[in-house]
């Protein structure tokens, strides 16, 4: 079974819940998977590093228990996000644990390495690599990625600046593998639109910040619920990589969101012991105007599924 077949056959809604730094934890991953979408989390959310082994075992155990109790609606596969940037001193450790627990999907970010892809393929897993343009997309596929996460304009956290229409169109001109599309997707109608454009699945992150299972501060969740596209600021100040952030959180940190300085290029650091001077600057995508309340992840996914099915009926009637 190829990656596209896996996504088509194992998902009840064509969605990957994107890995949310600090926020995604086993409770959220399990809630997503048992509701029929890919649940994911960054490996770096497990601290200390030894906790990742425990978390992967917990996710496997809980999903196996769900599948045994509900053979008619088995869980979707889960994914772990690995930061491949040279500053991540945990990469080899975390990759070894992905192999130990046979993590079905690995999402790689900030670099593409053939040895990482080969290690995942060796135990039967698949690799999705996130990219913001065609240069990175082609390099990722050349180095062995099975699929691509196209991070378009409007996505939360680290994000690109290219329209999703252009990004999918140009990628599909040469790539026939699995594509996940990220960028301001927070409704069932938007999920269908992503597929119509040529993506296999939608890649949704910010909407899941405002869920009960998410490990986010209550103020963060409230800001998501209260926010809209105009509340998002695009900057590379906070990590050294361009990304989208909530304007009120920037203001609360004593900064002018309309006059942010440029960072020192040497500030890009994804090591396990890095300092977090901007820990209260909160990432978000532009789609949060569709989020009206904090709710369990299963309820959010049920809403998305209902909207998705309604959107399909609307399109058929056109």
Backbone torsions as a table, in degrees:
resi	resn	phi	psi	omega
1	UNK	NA	127.2	177.0
2	UNK	-82.1	173.9	-177.7
3	UNK	-63.3	-42.8	-179.9
4	UNK	-62.6	-40.2	177.6
5	UNK	-64.5	-40.7	178.8
6	UNK	-59.0	-45.6	-178.7
7	UNK	-67.0	-38.4	-179.4
8	UNK	-69.2	-39.0	-172.0
9	UNK	-89.0	-26.4	-173.0
10	UNK	-102.2	-6.0	-178.2
11	UNK	-106.6	135.7	174.4
12	UNK	-89.1	-12.7	172.3
13	UNK	-143.3	131.9	-174.0
14	UNK	-75.1	75.5	-175.0
15	UNK	-142.6	140.3	164.8
16	UNK	-110.5	124.7	172.1
17	UNK	-76.7	115.8	-172.1
18	UNK	-69.9	152.2	179.9
19	UNK	-71.6	123.0	-175.7
20	UNK	-106.4	118.0	-176.6
21	UNK	-60.5	131.1	-176.9
22	UNK	73.6	-36.4	-167.9
23	UNK	-83.2	-42.6	-176.8
24	UNK	-74.9	126.0	180.0
25	UNK	-136.9	171.4	-176.4
26	UNK	-52.3	-38.9	179.7
27	UNK	-57.2	-42.8	-179.8
28	UNK	-72.0	-43.0	179.7
29	UNK	-59.0	-46.4	-179.0
30	UNK	-65.5	-42.3	178.5
31	UNK	-61.0	-39.6	178.6
32	UNK	-67.3	-49.3	-176.9
33	UNK	-63.8	-41.7	-179.1
34	UNK	-73.0	-14.3	175.5
35	UNK	-94.4	2.1	171.4
36	UNK	98.9	13.1	173.8
37	UNK	-123.0	162.9	175.4
38	UNK	-69.0	125.3	172.5
39	UNK	-99.4	145.8	-177.6
40	UNK	-148.0	163.4	174.6
41	UNK	-155.2	151.6	173.7
42	UNK	-70.6	140.6	177.4
43	UNK	-61.6	-31.0	-177.1
44	UNK	-69.8	-10.1	176.1
45	UNK	-68.5	-22.9	178.0
46	UNK	-83.9	113.7	-179.2
47	UNK	-138.6	125.7	4.8
48	UNK	-70.1	174.5	-175.0
49	UNK	-56.1	-33.0	-178.5
50	UNK	-62.9	-22.1	-178.8
51	UNK	-66.4	-25.6	-179.6
52	UNK	-60.4	-40.1	177.3
53	UNK	-58.5	-44.5	179.3
54	UNK	-65.1	-43.2	-178.3
55	UNK	-66.1	-41.2	179.2
56	UNK	-64.9	-39.6	176.6
57	UNK	-64.1	-40.5	179.4
58	UNK	-64.1	-44.9	-180.0
59	UNK	-60.8	-46.3	179.1
60	UNK	-59.5	-45.9	-177.6
61	UNK	-63.3	-44.4	-177.9
62	UNK	-69.5	-37.7	178.1
63	UNK	-70.0	-38.5	176.6
64	UNK	-63.0	-40.1	178.4
65	UNK	-64.7	-40.9	177.8
66	UNK	-62.7	-44.7	-177.7
67	UNK	-64.5	-36.9	178.4
68	UNK	-66.7	-36.4	-178.6
69	UNK	-82.6	-22.1	-175.7
70	UNK	-133.3	66.4	-177.4
71	UNK	-63.6	-18.6	179.8
72	UNK	-80.3	-17.1	177.6
73	UNK	-142.1	73.1	-178.3
74	UNK	-64.0	157.8	-178.3
75	UNK	-70.6	156.0	173.4
76	UNK	-79.4	159.8	176.8
77	UNK	-66.6	157.0	177.6
78	UNK	-110.8	166.2	-176.9
79	UNK	-135.4	150.9	173.3
80	UNK	-120.0	135.0	178.6
81	UNK	-94.5	126.3	176.1
82	UNK	-112.8	126.8	173.5
83	UNK	-82.1	118.2	-173.9
84	UNK	-95.1	0.0	178.6
85	UNK	-57.5	144.6	-175.0
86	UNK	-60.1	-21.0	-179.2
87	UNK	-79.3	-10.2	-179.5
88	UNK	-79.8	99.1	-177.0
89	UNK	-79.9	1.9	176.9
90	UNK	-102.0	-0.2	-171.0
91	UNK	-56.7	-50.6	-177.0
92	UNK	-63.1	-41.2	178.6
93	UNK	-61.1	-48.8	-175.9
94	UNK	-70.7	-35.8	176.8
95	UNK	-63.2	-40.4	178.6
96	UNK	-61.7	-36.9	178.5
97	UNK	-72.0	-33.8	174.3
98	UNK	-61.1	-40.1	178.0
99	UNK	-68.2	-42.5	179.7
100	UNK	-57.9	-42.8	-176.4
101	UNK	-96.6	5.5	177.2
102	UNK	50.2	55.5	179.2
103	UNK	-61.2	123.5	-173.1
104	UNK	-61.9	-41.2	-177.0
105	UNK	-128.1	134.2	173.9
106	UNK	-119.6	127.3	178.1
107	UNK	-104.4	117.4	-179.0
108	UNK	-101.7	145.9	-175.9
109	UNK	-138.2	151.9	172.1
110	UNK	59.1	51.3	178.3
111	UNK	132.2	154.2	177.9
112	UNK	-131.3	127.5	-177.1
113	UNK	-128.7	124.0	179.2
114	UNK	-57.2	-36.8	-177.3
115	UNK	-66.4	-33.2	176.4
116	UNK	-67.3	-46.3	179.2
117	UNK	-60.7	-42.8	-179.2
118	UNK	-64.1	-37.7	179.8
119	UNK	-65.5	-38.5	178.1
120	UNK	-70.7	-42.8	178.8
121	UNK	-63.5	-30.8	-177.1
122	UNK	-61.3	-32.4	178.7
123	UNK	-100.8	5.0	175.9
124	UNK	97.6	11.2	178.9
125	UNK	-88.2	173.0	178.6
126	UNK	-120.6	153.1	-179.4
127	UNK	-119.6	127.9	168.4
128	UNK	-109.2	132.1	179.0
129	UNK	-115.7	132.5	-178.9
130	UNK	-89.4	138.0	-173.7
131	UNK	-140.5	158.5	179.6
132	UNK	-118.1	-5.0	178.8
133	UNK	-157.7	177.2	-175.5
134	UNK	-70.1	-32.6	178.8
135	UNK	-59.6	-50.0	179.5
136	UNK	-67.8	-35.8	-179.4
137	UNK	-62.8	-46.8	-179.0
138	UNK	-65.3	-39.9	178.3
139	UNK	-63.0	-41.1	-179.0
140	UNK	-61.9	-44.2	-179.5
141	UNK	-68.9	-40.8	178.0
142	UNK	-60.2	-30.8	-178.2
143	UNK	-91.3	3.9	169.8
144	UNK	110.0	8.3	177.3
145	UNK	-67.2	142.2	179.6
146	UNK	-82.9	-28.0	-178.3
147	UNK	-152.8	172.8	-175.8
148	UNK	-127.0	141.1	166.9
149	UNK	-102.6	112.7	-179.9
150	UNK	-88.9	109.3	-176.2
151	UNK	-95.0	98.5	-173.1
152	UNK	-91.8	179.2	176.4
153	UNK	-57.8	138.7	177.3
154	UNK	94.9	-5.1	179.4
155	UNK	-72.8	155.8	179.2
156	UNK	-81.6	156.4	179.9
157	UNK	63.5	-145.7	178.2
158	UNK	-59.4	126.4	-172.1
159	UNK	-149.4	157.5	175.9
160	UNK	-90.0	-172.7	-178.5
161	UNK	-126.4	7.7	-177.6
162	UNK	-93.4	140.4	176.9
163	UNK	-56.1	140.5	177.7
164	UNK	-61.1	-32.2	177.6
165	UNK	-60.2	-47.8	-179.0
166	UNK	-68.9	-41.4	-174.7
167	UNK	-65.7	-43.9	178.3
168	UNK	-69.3	-44.6	-177.9
169	UNK	-57.4	-47.8	-177.3
170	UNK	-70.0	-32.4	179.7
171	UNK	-72.6	-42.7	-179.2
172	UNK	-66.7	-17.7	178.4
173	UNK	-65.8	-22.1	-178.0
174	UNK	-132.9	-11.7	-174.0
175	UNK	-121.1	124.2	-179.5
176	UNK	-109.0	15.1	178.4
177	UNK	-88.3	-170.5	-176.1
178	UNK	-70.7	134.7	177.2
179	UNK	-127.3	130.1	168.6
180	UNK	-109.4	136.7	-178.5
181	UNK	-110.7	129.0	179.7
182	UNK	-117.9	138.7	175.4
183	UNK	146.2	92.6	173.4
184	UNK	63.9	32.8	179.5
185	UNK	-98.2	116.3	-177.6
186	UNK	-146.8	13.5	177.4
187	UNK	-136.8	161.0	176.1
188	UNK	-64.3	-34.8	177.4
189	UNK	-61.9	-39.8	179.2
190	UNK	-68.0	-34.9	176.1
191	UNK	-60.7	-46.8	178.5
192	UNK	-63.3	-40.1	178.7
193	UNK	-59.9	-39.9	178.3
194	UNK	-60.1	-40.9	178.7
195	UNK	-68.5	-41.2	179.6
196	UNK	-61.4	-35.8	178.5
197	UNK	-69.5	-21.8	178.7
198	UNK	128.6	-1.4	176.6
199	UNK	-80.5	154.7	175.1
200	UNK	-83.3	-40.0	-177.2
201	UNK	-141.5	157.5	171.4
202	UNK	-90.0	151.5	-177.0
203	UNK	-120.1	107.0	-169.3
204	UNK	-117.8	126.1	-179.7
205	UNK	-122.1	-59.2	-170.6
206	UNK	-57.6	-36.6	-179.6
207	UNK	-59.8	-30.6	-177.5
208	UNK	-82.1	-9.2	173.8
209	UNK	-63.9	-37.0	-178.9
210	UNK	-90.5	48.6	174.1
211	UNK	-121.8	157.9	-176.4
212	UNK	-64.9	-30.6	-176.8
213	UNK	-81.1	-15.3	-176.2
214	UNK	-71.4	137.7	178.1
215	UNK	-88.6	68.3	178.7
216	UNK	-123.3	149.7	177.2
217	UNK	-61.0	147.5	-179.4
218	UNK	-60.0	-35.5	177.0
219	UNK	-63.8	-35.0	177.6
220	UNK	-65.0	-48.4	179.7
221	UNK	-60.7	-42.6	179.7
222	UNK	-62.6	-38.1	-179.6
223	UNK	-66.6	-34.7	175.3
224	UNK	-64.6	-46.8	-178.4
225	UNK	-63.1	-39.3	-175.9
226	UNK	-84.6	-12.9	-170.9
227	UNK	-88.6	170.5	177.0
228	UNK	-147.3	178.6	-174.8
229	UNK	-57.1	-34.7	-179.2
230	UNK	-68.4	-10.5	-179.9
231	UNK	-92.3	9.5	-176.3
232	UNK	-105.6	134.3	179.7
233	UNK	-118.1	134.5	-178.4
234	UNK	-101.5	117.6	-174.4
235	UNK	-154.5	155.2	173.7
236	UNK	-108.6	10.1	-176.5
237	UNK	-63.5	-39.1	-163.9
238	UNK	-83.6	-25.9	177.0
239	UNK	-130.5	-7.4	-174.0
240	UNK	88.5	-4.5	178.2
241	UNK	-121.8	139.9	-177.4
242	UNK	-61.6	134.8	179.9
243	UNK	-158.0	170.3	-178.9
244	UNK	-106.7	135.1	-174.1
245	UNK	-138.9	156.4	-179.4
246	UNK	-74.9	122.3	-178.2
247	UNK	-55.5	-45.8	-179.3
248	UNK	-60.9	-33.6	179.5
249	UNK	-69.4	-33.8	176.6
250	UNK	-66.9	-43.4	179.3
251	UNK	-64.7	-39.7	179.4
252	UNK	-63.6	-24.5	179.2
253	UNK	-83.8	3.5	177.2
254	UNK	86.3	16.5	-179.7
255	UNK	-108.9	156.1	174.8
256	UNK	-91.4	109.0	-176.3
257	UNK	-63.7	-16.5	179.5
258	UNK	-96.8	1.6	180.0
259	UNK	-147.9	63.5	-178.1
260	UNK	-89.6	141.0	177.1
261	UNK	-73.1	163.6	174.1
262	UNK	-86.7	146.3	-177.3
263	UNK	-83.4	164.4	169.5
264	UNK	-74.9	125.2	-179.2
265	UNK	-53.1	-27.9	-178.9
266	UNK	-74.2	-3.3	-177.7
267	UNK	-78.0	-10.5	179.3
268	UNK	-68.1	115.6	-173.6
269	UNK	-152.3	118.0	178.6
270	UNK	-120.2	30.2	177.4
271	UNK	-74.8	160.7	-176.3
272	UNK	-65.6	-27.0	-175.1
273	UNK	-107.7	20.9	-178.3
274	UNK	-67.8	151.2	175.8
275	UNK	-77.1	161.0	-177.1
276	UNK	-127.3	71.8	-177.3
277	UNK	-66.0	-19.6	-177.1
278	UNK	-114.3	36.2	-173.0
279	UNK	-63.6	-20.5	178.7
280	UNK	-103.1	13.2	169.5
281	UNK	-91.4	119.8	-168.3
282	UNK	-107.5	128.2	179.5
283	UNK	-77.0	151.3	176.3
284	UNK	-168.1	150.7	173.6
285	UNK	-91.3	175.8	-175.0
286	UNK	-80.8	-5.0	-175.6
287	UNK	-86.5	6.3	-170.2
288	UNK	-70.8	-8.6	175.4
289	UNK	-61.4	-18.1	178.9
290	UNK	-86.7	-4.6	-177.1
291	UNK	-97.5	116.4	-174.2
292	UNK	-110.0	-6.4	-177.0
293	UNK	-164.9	157.2	169.6
294	UNK	-82.8	128.7	-175.4
295	UNK	-150.1	165.6	175.2
296	UNK	-60.5	147.6	-179.5
297	UNK	-57.5	-38.1	-179.3
298	UNK	-61.7	-35.9	179.0
299	UNK	-71.0	-39.2	176.0
300	UNK	-61.3	-45.6	-178.9
301	UNK	-65.9	-37.3	176.5
302	UNK	-62.9	-39.9	177.5
303	UNK	-64.2	-44.1	179.1
304	UNK	-62.5	-39.6	-179.3
305	UNK	-66.0	-43.0	178.9
306	UNK	-63.0	-42.6	178.7
307	UNK	-65.6	-37.8	-179.8
308	UNK	-63.5	-47.2	179.6
309	UNK	-65.2	-39.7	177.9
310	UNK	-64.0	-39.4	179.3
311	UNK	-63.6	-39.3	177.9
312	UNK	-62.5	-41.7	178.2
313	UNK	-64.5	-39.3	178.0
314	UNK	-62.6	-42.7	-179.9
315	UNK	-65.0	-40.2	179.6
316	UNK	-62.0	-30.3	-176.4
317	UNK	-82.7	-11.0	-177.6
318	UNK	-73.5	NA	NA
